Amino acid sequence: QVAAGGYHTVGLKADGTVTAVGYNDYRQCDVGDWTDIVQVAAGVYHTVGLQADHTVVAVGNNDDGQCDVGDWTDIVQIAAGGYHTVGLKSDGTMVAVGNDDDGQLNVGNWTDIIQAAAGYDHTVGLKADGTVVAVGWNDYGQCSVGNWTDIIQVTAGVAHTVGLKSDGTVIAVGLSYSRQCDVGGWTDIIQVAAGVAHTVGLKADGTVVAVGWNRYE
């Protein structure tokens, strides 16, 4: 598994160790001593690792407490936003630390969550019934997911949110100045990912589609 942060890249190796390259002024690439890792996530300047024993480790910038995960237990999935970190617990509840200027940490009452995603300043949760919840920065409607149904995966960009539906189609809300939300015609998608201002979809036949900012093609 790999994860991309603001200016660094993180790789999870088959033996549970982790490697990282890139901007390291906050020591966000100092993951050489990590072991037994099963998932990695990366924020702008921090890196998070989920351990096999369901605890979490984090390094990097901690000005907002986004690395204060040392007491987390029973975590089954992690996600890193711009300056916040979220964890999905085995009982379907969520924990979150870090910057909360827009209420992106207000996940304490969420239940039945099966997948979490974190945008720059918003947090998204996929519920077991295929509906979606979101909190945080919503100036562009990126948290307007209350009417979504039949969702099987969610992902979040800086100011947009994307959902993969069970029929292989895709839905998106939020800022679309670069047309990063123009996914209405996609079909046969099996995974989605969201960048700062672009959206990518993996199709069942192994090909890839993408929309959004393409200045650096």
Summary of the structure (lengths in Angstrom):
residues: 217
radius of gyration: 16.3
end to end distance: 23.7
largest distance: 44.7
contacts: 781
relative contact order: 0.09
helix: 0%
strand: 45%
